């Protein structure tokens, strides 16, 4: 059975749903196929022919919509980081105190990394291969999340809610365990993405709250 005719797994359908909201027709199919190919084979291992096969299209059709494999990856990385950034920062805006901000941010961010684990794993671990001016917007989004969390931890310290002697180190620790969810999570796991998010928020708060 050709790859594009195989029934999608639940995690693959989430990738398909992600792109259905952001690209139409053939472009959406190509972005879905490229995301799955990059996640399975890595950036260098995923050929244009493989991407086309997973999209149900010819290699020539891919180039009608995207000039190169790097253009495809740039689009995926940009949209993926926009979504993950929103998952982290937007929920915190619903609260005013640092503890609730952190709880909402981590719950949402860890849940997003579980629910969208194929996309998250791909953009996080393949981004190390890319840099320069073309990827400056992606780098800015990544720094934005780091700066937001660092500021939130410092706000908690200044108000007396948090006991964090090393905000920079704590920032790295919290982001690391939230992002790492994408490495091991799968949609047959016994706990839902939301349950994972709540668990990780409890863990983050246990590390920072003043006792």
Order of alpha helices (4+ residues) and beta strands (2+ residues): alpha-alpha-alpha-alpha-alpha-alpha-alpha-alpha-alpha-alpha-alpha
